[in-house]
């Protein structure tokens, strides 16, 4: 007994109240209430089923795996007419029609179920409805559920293909994603039925989703960034899909460039490694080489680039004996693989030699392979890269000098690199022009009263570096080599510039002339009057390098304080600074603080520090004894009395005892005869408050130990037993 009247209206009304139409409109088949709409259909049928039809339904239920998934036997039309009639009434109501169709699929016969979907497919292909895109989206969702609702009428492949087309239609159009369609295209060209998924429908889906356009744009983006592996993953299955004539016809309309991408056969492991290891900037830098693994964008099968086919531009290269011309490009790719593993410095080296070297140098491969042998050390690779870049560019002489200064010691150490880099780059002749250009710039700066210290230091550094590079000397004259060895040291240049900054004419002019002659290679400045004959001759200063060596914060402060302290002999200042490199940094810091406060404070504090160390059986270096003695006799007359008069009895006695303990009988400098005598010390101490000199000295000389503050007992000049232990942070 067919369903009529109120039953049909009730069925439609209940379907309208579900979320089915809304979820289909949103393109969310995963949220579609499939079980709910199915139960609505079943409940309406059960309410109106007659006893005469019960037996038929029972037979169908027993012949199926479950009553909820049973379908009517083919040809049984008890419900076909009813549902067809109700669906005709709904055919212009978008989304409710598709919802009702899904709800009744499990009750339709084989012929009727496929017939209804086929009509909907034809309606879409006719393209006469303004809602074609919505109809297409709804149809694909219905076909997705067709196999689940009526497995005897629909194939699983049809539902899976519909699901894939729906993803393509939604994602490629709205989200810019590109689900791979090549397996689907392969099935379409091979054996998939044309009834419900005709080739025209697939073509319409892909065209309306603008799949080919979006895919082409994305491939272009990947190729611009040289993301070859990402591009290859988008077209990886295309080669198999284009094997069938029907598939080629479809691809030709949707994706006209399919022949180029389908013929692409790169080394997938290699391009994957490139994409993971190399940055976008590095890949763009290596673009002429990386593109060798890219697709043939000229014509299918006719790549202009040469690999294992023709020696081309490499025909006339003088390659090593083990290399063949048709292997050059493959060796370049292997070098890129190695460089990517080595790091950014190696990548830049490969790009500099292979790409920037125009024309392609004959020894390029040898140069790259020699540099890549430094696997664990990136500095030599960076040094060689900078050398090649600067010598082949229009860089300033100072930049070229910096590159040569860094590279020549490396070439001196590794003779193999001399023949691979030194001779081909013609360093022996280039370096003469670099040195001459640098000297001209230095001279111009001095004449214009501008800072030329950096140029001067660069010149003397380069000169001394070249004088040690004996492998270059065979191309130079003896006079040029002698000239290189006659350059002053960096310390002398630093000291001369320091003196020049504080001098006035005529001495400043004489110092400038001296630098021009000894460093700049010129005899006299332009527009400078001749020096006065009465002026003493100017020579380069003899300066200890310790004044210009790099030091840490504390040591640098101490060095500056010692250097500016008046009255100390130069050799004693040097000895103090050198000894500070060995002492514990706390001791150096303590002496520095004493110097900063006042000379009187230094006399008392330094004597107490050193005396406390001796009282605790800690050794004291003679350099600090000499410093104390010179500081004492450099103080204005009356120091002993002044300090004694301002100190209490006990501190005065401790200080006097420490002076005697530290200096002993060496209170007078044997070289200068300056200082103070023991008798003078005793008298100064004894005059304070009428003290007895004999008693005072007796008390001082018989003391064996003196108390000292906790801060001084922690200081030591050596890392011996009882001394502070730790590195000098400088």
Secondary structure in CASP SS format (residue, H / E / C, confidence):
PFRMAT SS
TARGET T0000
AUTHOR 0000-0000-0000
METHOD secondary structure of the structure
MODEL  1
X C 1.00
X C 1.00
X C 1.00
X C 1.00
X C 1.00
X H 1.00
X H 1.00
X H 1.00
X H 1.00
X H 1.00
X H 1.00
X H 1.00
X H 1.00
X H 1.00
X H 1.00
X H 1.00
X C 1.00
X C 1.00
X C 1.00
X H 1.00
X H 1.00
X H 1.00
X H 1.00
X H 1.00
X H 1.00
X C 1.00
X C 1.00
X C 1.00
X H 1.00
X H 1.00
X H 1.00
X C 1.00
X C 1.00
X H 1.00
X H 1.00
X H 1.00
X H 1.00
X H 1.00
X H 1.00
X H 1.00
X H 1.00
X H 1.00
X H 1.00
X H 1.00
X H 1.00
X H 1.00
X H 1.00
X H 1.00
X C 1.00
X C 1.00
X H 1.00
X H 1.00
X H 1.00
X H 1.00
X H 1.00
X H 1.00
X H 1.00
X H 1.00
X H 1.00
X H 1.00
X H 1.00
X H 1.00
X H 1.00
X C 1.00
X C 1.00
X C 1.00
X H 1.00
X H 1.00
X H 1.00
X C 1.00
X C 1.00
X C 1.00
X C 1.00
X C 1.00
X C 1.00
X C 1.00
X C 1.00
X C 1.00
X C 1.00
X H 1.00
X H 1.00
X H 1.00
X H 1.00
X H 1.00
X H 1.00
X H 1.00
X H 1.00
X H 1.00
X H 1.00
X H 1.00
X C 1.00
X C 1.00
X C 1.00
X C 1.00
X C 1.00
X H 1.00
X H 1.00
X H 1.00
X H 1.00
X H 1.00
X H 1.00
X H 1.00
X H 1.00
X H 1.00
X H 1.00
X H 1.00
X H 1.00
X C 1.00
X C 1.00
X H 1.00
X H 1.00
X H 1.00
X H 1.00
X H 1.00
X H 1.00
X H 1.00
X H 1.00
X H 1.00
X H 1.00
X H 1.00
X H 1.00
X H 1.00
X H 1.00
X H 1.00
X H 1.00
X H 1.00
X C 1.00
X C 1.00
X C 1.00
X C 1.00
X C 1.00
X H 1.00
X H 1.00
X H 1.00
X H 1.00
X H 1.00
X H 1.00
X H 1.00
X H 1.00
X H 1.00
X H 1.00
X H 1.00
X H 1.00
X H 1.00
X H 1.00
X H 1.00
X H 1.00
X H 1.00
X H 1.00
X C 1.00
X C 1.00
X C 1.00
X C 1.00
X C 1.00
X C 1.00
X H 1.00
X H 1.00
X H 1.00
X H 1.00
X H 1.00
X H 1.00
X H 1.00
X H 1.00
X H 1.00
X H 1.00
X H 1.00
X H 1.00
X H 1.00
X H 1.00
X H 1.00
X H 1.00
X H 1.00
X H 1.00
X H 1.00
X C 1.00
X C 1.00
X C 1.00
X C 1.00
X C 1.00
X C 1.00
X C 1.00
X H 1.00
X H 1.00
X H 1.00
X H 1.00
X H 1.00
X H 1.00
X H 1.00
X H 1.00
X H 1.00
X C 1.00
X C 1.00
X C 1.00
X C 1.00
X C 1.00
X C 1.00
X C 1.00
X C 1.00
X H 1.00
X H 1.00
X H 1.00
X H 1.00
X H 1.00
X H 1.00
X H 1.00
X H 1.00
X H 1.00
X H 1.00
X C 1.00
X C 1.00
X H 1.00
X H 1.00
X H 1.00
X H 1.00
X H 1.00
X H 1.00
X H 1.00
X H 1.00
X H 1.00
X H 1.00
X H 1.00
X H 1.00
X H 1.00
X H 1.00
X C 1.00
X C 1.00
X C 1.00
X H 1.00
X H 1.00
X H 1.00
X H 1.00
X H 1.00
X H 1.00
X H 1.00
X H 1.00
X C 1.00
X C 1.00
X H 1.00
X H 1.00
X H 1.00
X H 1.00
X C 1.00
X C 1.00
X C 1.00
X H 1.00
X H 1.00
X H 1.00
X H 1.00
X H 1.00
X H 1.00
X H 1.00
X H 1.00
X H 1.00
X H 1.00
X C 1.00
X C 1.00
X C 1.00
X H 1.00
X H 1.00
X H 1.00
X H 1.00
X H 1.00
X C 1.00
X C 1.00
X C 1.00
X C 1.00
X C 1.00
X H 1.00
X H 1.00
X H 1.00
X H 1.00
X H 1.00
X H 1.00
X H 1.00
X H 1.00
X H 1.00
X H 1.00
X C 1.00
X C 1.00
X H 1.00
X H 1.00
X H 1.00
X H 1.00
X H 1.00
X H 1.00
X C 1.00
X H 1.00
X H 1.00
X H 1.00
X H 1.00
X H 1.00
X H 1.00
X H 1.00
X C 1.00
X C 1.00
X C 1.00
X C 1.00
X C 1.00
X C 1.00
X C 1.00
X C 1.00
X C 1.00
X C 1.00
X C 1.00
X C 1.00
X C 1.00
X C 1.00
X C 1.00
X C 1.00
X C 1.00
X C 1.00
X H 1.00
X H 1.00
X H 1.00
X C 1.00
X C 1.00
X C 1.00
X C 1.00
X C 1.00
X C 1.00
X C 1.00
X C 1.00
X C 1.00
X C 1.00
X H 1.00
X H 1.00
X H 1.00
X H 1.00
X H 1.00
X H 1.00
X H 1.00
X H 1.00
X H 1.00
X H 1.00
X H 1.00
X H 1.00
X H 1.00
X H 1.00
X H 1.00
X H 1.00
X H 1.00
X H 1.00
X C 1.00
X H 1.00
X H 1.00
X H 1.00
X H 1.00
X H 1.00
X H 1.00
X H 1.00
X H 1.00
X H 1.00
X H 1.00
X H 1.00
X H 1.00
X C 1.00
X C 1.00
X C 1.00
X C 1.00
X C 1.00
X C 1.00
X C 1.00
X C 1.00
X H 1.00
X H 1.00
X H 1.00
X H 1.00
X H 1.00
X H 1.00
X H 1.00
X H 1.00
X C 1.00
X C 1.00
X C 1.00
X C 1.00
X C 1.00
X C 1.00
X H 1.00
X H 1.00
X H 1.00
X H 1.00
X H 1.00
X H 1.00
X H 1.00
X H 1.00
X H 1.00
X H 1.00
X H 1.00
X H 1.00
X H 1.00
X H 1.00
X C 1.00
X C 1.00
X C 1.00
X C 1.00
X C 1.00
X H 1.00
X H 1.00
X H 1.00
X H 1.00
X H 1.00
X H 1.00
X H 1.00
X H 1.00
X H 1.00
X H 1.00
X H 1.00
X H 1.00
X H 1.00
X H 1.00
X H 1.00
X H 1.00
X H 1.00
X C 1.00
X H 1.00
X H 1.00
X H 1.00
X H 1.00
X H 1.00
X H 1.00
X H 1.00
X H 1.00
X C 1.00
X C 1.00
X C 1.00
X C 1.00
X H 1.00
X H 1.00
X H 1.00
X H 1.00
X H 1.00
X H 1.00
X H 1.00
X H 1.00
X H 1.00
X H 1.00
X H 1.00
X H 1.00
X H 1.00
X H 1.00
X H 1.00
X H 1.00
X H 1.00
X H 1.00
X H 1.00
X H 1.00
X H 1.00
X C 1.00
X C 1.00
X C 1.00
X C 1.00
X C 1.00
X H 1.00
X H 1.00
X H 1.00
X H 1.00
X H 1.00
X H 1.00
X H 1.00
X H 1.00
X H 1.00
X H 1.00
X H 1.00
X H 1.00
X H 1.00
X H 1.00
X H 1.00
X H 1.00
X C 1.00
X H 1.00
X H 1.00
X H 1.00
X H 1.00
X H 1.00
X H 1.00
X C 1.00
X C 1.00
X H 1.00
X H 1.00
X H 1.00
X H 1.00
X H 1.00
X H 1.00
X H 1.00
X H 1.00
X C 1.00
X C 1.00
X C 1.00
X C 1.00
X H 1.00
X H 1.00
X H 1.00
X H 1.00
X H 1.00
X H 1.00
X H 1.00
X H 1.00
X H 1.00
X H 1.00
X H 1.00
X H 1.00
X H 1.00
X C 1.00
X C 1.00
X C 1.00
X C 1.00
X H 1.00
X H 1.00
X H 1.00
X H 1.00
X H 1.00
X H 1.00
X H 1.00
X H 1.00
X H 1.00
X H 1.00
X H 1.00
X H 1.00
X H 1.00
X H 1.00
X C 1.00
X C 1.00
X C 1.00
X C 1.00
X C 1.00
X C 1.00
X C 1.00
X C 1.00
X C 1.00
X C 1.00
X C 1.00
X C 1.00
X C 1.00
X C 1.00
X C 1.00
X C 1.00
X C 1.00
X C 1.00
X C 1.00
X C 1.00
X C 1.00
X C 1.00
X C 1.00
X C 1.00
X H 1.00
X H 1.00
X H 1.00
X C 1.00
X C 1.00
X C 1.00
X C 1.00
X C 1.00
X H 1.00
X H 1.00
X H 1.00
X H 1.00
X H 1.00
X H 1.00
X H 1.00
X H 1.00
X H 1.00
X H 1.00
X H 1.00
X H 1.00
X C 1.00
X C 1.00
X C 1.00
X C 1.00
X C 1.00
X H 1.00
X H 1.00
X H 1.00
X H 1.00
X H 1.00
X H 1.00
X H 1.00
X H 1.00
X H 1.00
X H 1.00
X H 1.00
X C 1.00
X C 1.00
X C 1.00
X C 1.00
X H 1.00
X H 1.00
X H 1.00
X H 1.00
X H 1.00
X H 1.00
X H 1.00
X H 1.00
X H 1.00
X H 1.00
X H 1.00
X H 1.00
X H 1.00
X C 1.00
X H 1.00
X H 1.00
X H 1.00
X H 1.00
X H 1.00
X H 1.00
X H 1.00
X H 1.00
X H 1.00
X H 1.00
X H 1.00
X H 1.00
X H 1.00
X H 1.00
X H 1.00
X H 1.00
X H 1.00
X C 1.00
X C 1.00
X C 1.00
X C 1.00
X C 1.00
X C 1.00
X H 1.00
X H 1.00
X H 1.00
X H 1.00
X H 1.00
X H 1.00
X H 1.00
X H 1.00
X H 1.00
X H 1.00
X H 1.00
X H 1.00
X H 1.00
X C 1.00
X C 1.00
X C 1.00
X C 1.00
X H 1.00
X H 1.00
X H 1.00
X H 1.00
X H 1.00
X H 1.00
X H 1.00
X H 1.00
X C 1.00
X C 1.00
X H 1.00
X H 1.00
X H 1.00
X H 1.00
X H 1.00
X H 1.00
X H 1.00
X H 1.00
X H 1.00
X H 1.00
X H 1.00
X H 1.00
X H 1.00
X H 1.00
X H 1.00
X C 1.00
X C 1.00
X C 1.00
X C 1.00
X E 1.00
X C 1.00
X C 1.00
X C 1.00
X C 1.00
X C 1.00
X C 1.00
X E 1.00
X C 1.00
X C 1.00
X H 1.00
X H 1.00
X H 1.00
X H 1.00
X H 1.00
X H 1.00
X H 1.00
X H 1.00
X H 1.00
X H 1.00
X H 1.00
X H 1.00
X H 1.00
X C 1.00
X C 1.00
X H 1.00
X H 1.00
X H 1.00
X H 1.00
X H 1.00
X H 1.00
X H 1.00
X H 1.00
X H 1.00
X H 1.00
X C 1.00
X C 1.00
X C 1.00
X C 1.00
X C 1.00
X C 1.00
X C 1.00
X H 1.00
X H 1.00
X H 1.00
X H 1.00
X C 1.00
X C 1.00
X C 1.00
X C 1.00
X C 1.00
X C 1.00
X C 1.00
X C 1.00
X C 1.00
X C 1.00
X C 1.00
X C 1.00
X C 1.00
X C 1.00
X C 1.00
X C 1.00
X C 1.00
END
